[in-house]
């Protein structure tokens, strides 16, 4: 009898567990008046479980997770969770994310377009990005890293790492877009799936997040 009751209670709890699809649907209409403007409190953990290593950032005070059409910023001290989502964000299918602690900005990479969108980590909600880096060379991008005032982009389409100014903006004034490529690292092996920067050294990682002795040239 007790065993049956435990199984029944577990089944009830599981039946009310929020799914990734439900969370994404709730987040898509956040703040636009079209829905209930409600996001299940369990969505943070649900989306975190479904996120990849390229869409999770953690330091001593913050944890940031991005998944498809949203990202969360969680204060690990106060446990407060801030979410950015909704149609004004232009977030659709985030595949990589990085945090710029100096400027308190979250940079996210969109899968289909290769657009890199920059948001505040403290001003959240259904908000437009501060800036957007959009160029033809970004189509095929699979990972990004913000380092100092530069953005490093791993592109699987042409096996390269390209570097842009952090302040580049497709929607900026004509003479202030700054979309030129600063540097281009060629001959990146196809095994490289993500990038990291340690002590100003560019490191390429494979799908198992293992460092590889990749060699590449710089143009």
Buried (B, 14 or more C-beta within 10 A) or exposed (E): EEEEEEEEEEEEEEEEEBEBEBBBEBBBBBBEEEBEEEBBEBBBEBBBEBBBEBBBBEEEEBBBBBBBBBBBBBEEEEEEBBBBBBBBBBBBEBBBBBBBEEBBBBBBBBBEBBBBBBBBBEEBEBBBBBBBBBBEBBBBBBBBBBBEEBBBBBBBEEBBBBBBBBBBBBEBEEEEBBBEBBEBBEEBEEBBBBBBBEEEEBBBBBEEEEEEEBEBEEE
